[in-house]
Amino acid sequence: MMKVVFQELMEQDVLYLLALLCLAMFVDLVSGIVAAKITHEFTSKIGINGILRKVSSLLLLLFFLPVSLLIPLKAGIGLLYAFYVSYLFMEIHSILENYQKMGFDTKRMKAFIKSIQDYLKKGR
């Protein structure tokens, strides 16, 4: 049974999107640590809070994998994609905020992300 479930998820490429999300979460965590060191705002309380938020977010993302298969007509997979893509945009936004704190110019990248979001909104 579990093999069939994961095979169906692999066919939908959802697990690849989840892997991309995990990579973005890792980059966000590392860039957040570096930004905190540069701005001298590094505290263990903030660091532990960030790690706990990442772990709880990952658990929530994993929780919805089997739940998405319970929704009929593959609507659950579509909802899962929408949830994962929106979460990925949030992670990218957080990474850009960290890069901005480090002193990088992120205006072009933010404009690019905004144009992608606008394009996706038009597609509805």
VEXDRENLUM-881310 format. One record per residue: residue in three letters; x, y, z of N, C-alpha, C in turn. Coordinates in steps of 0.2 Angstrom, whole numbers, plus 5000, padded with zeros to 4 digits. Layout:
// residues N
ALAXYZXYZXYZ;...
//
This chain:
// residues 124
MET500449945000500050005000500450065000;MET500950075004501450135005501850134998;LYS501950084995502350084989501950124984;VAL501350104983500850134978500750204980;VAL500750224986500650294988501250334986;PHE501850314987502450354985502550354978;GLN502350294975502350294967501950344964;GLU501350354967500850404964501150474965;LEU501450484971501750554972502350564968;MET502750514966503350524962503050534955;GLU502550504953502250524946502050594945;GLN501850624951501650694951502250744952;ASP502850714953503450754954503350794961;VAL502950784965502850814971503450814976;LEU503750754976504350744980504950784978;TYR504950794971505450844969505350914971;LEU504750934971504651004974504751004982;LEU504650954985504750944992505550954993;ALA505950914989506650924990506850994988;LEU506551024984506751094982506551144988;LEU506051124991505851164997506351155003;CYS506551095004507051075009507751115008;LEU507951115001508551155000508451225001;ALA507851254999507751325001507751345008;MET507451295012507451305019508151305022;PHE508551255019509251255022509651325020;VAL509551345014509851405012509651465016;ASP508951465017508651515021509051515028;LEU509051455031509351455038510051475038;VAL510451455033511151475033511251545032;SER510851575027510951645025510651685031;GLY510151665035509951695041510451695046;ILE510851645047511451645052511951695050;VAL512151695044512651735041512451805042;ALA511851825040511551895041511551915048;ALA511351865053511351885060512051895062;LYS512551865060513251875062513551945059;ILE513351955053513552015050513252075054;THR512652075055512252135059512352135066;HIS512652085069512752075076512152065080;GLU511652025077511052015080510951945082;PHE511551905082511551835083511451815090;THR510851785092510751765098510551685098;SER510651655103510451585103509651575103;LYS509351625106508651615107508251625100;ILE508551675096508351685089508451625085;GLY509051595086509351545082508951475083;ILE508751465089508351405091507651415089;ASN507351475089506751485087506651475079;GLY507251495075507251485068507251415066;ILE507651375070507751305069507051265070;LEU506751285076506151255078505551275072;ARG505551335070505051345065505251305058;LYS505851295056505951255050505751185051;VAL505951155057505751085058504951085058;SER504651125062503951115062503651135055;SER503851175051503651185044503751125040;LEU504351095041504451035037504050975039;LEU503850965045503350915048502750935045;LEU502450995044501851015042501850995034;LEU502351005031502450995023502350915022;LEU502750885026502650805026502050775028;PHE501650805032501050785035500550785029;PHE500550835025500050845019500250805013;LEU500750765013500850715008500350665008;PRO500250625013499750575013499050605013;VAL498950655016498250685016498050705009;SER498550735005498350754998498050694994;LEU498250634996497950574992497250554994;LEU497050575000496350565002495850604999;ILE496050664996495550704993495450674986;PRO494850664984494650634977494850674971;LEU494850634965494950664959495650704958;LYS496150684962496750714961496750794963;ALA496250814966496250884968496750894974;GLY496850844978497250854983497950864981;ILE498150834975498850844973498950914970;GLY498450934967498451004965498451054971;LEU498051044976498151084982498851084985;LEU499051024985499751014988500251054984;TYR500251054977500651094973500651164975;ALA499951184975499851264977500151274983;PHE500051234988500351244995501151244995;TYR501451194991502151194991502451254987;VAL502151274982502451324978502351394982;SER501751404985501751464989502251464995;TYR502351414998502851405003503551415000;LEU503651394994504351404991504451484990;PHE503951514988503951584987504151624993;MET503851604999503951635005504651615007;GLU504951555006505651545008506151585004;ILE505951594997506351634993506351704995;HIS505751734997505751805000506151805006;SER506151755010506551765017507251765015;ILE507451725010508151715008508451785005;LEU507951815001508151884999508151935004;GLU507751935009507851975015508451965019;ASN508751905019509351895023509951925018;TYR509851915012510451945008510452015008;GLN509852045009509752115009510152145016;LYS510052105021510352115027511052115027;MET511352065022512052065021512352115017;GLY511952155014512152215010512152205003;PHE511852145000511752134993511152174990;ASP511152194984510652224981510152174978;THR509552174981509052114979508452144975;LYS508552204972507952234969507752194963;ARG508252184959508152144952507752074954;MET508052044959507751974960507051984963;LYS506952034967506252034970505752054964;ALA506052094959505552114953505452054949;PHE505952014948505851944945505351904948;ILE505451894954504951854958504251874958;LYS504151944958503551974958503251964951;SER503651964946503351954939503151884938;ILE503451834941503251764941502551754945;GLN502551794951501951784955501351814951;ASP501451874948500951904944500751864938;TYR501151824935501051784929500651724932;LEU500851694937500451644940499751664942;LYS499651724945498951744946498551754940;LYS498851774935498451784928498251714926;GLY498551664927498451594924497851564928;ARG497551594933497051564936496351574932;
//
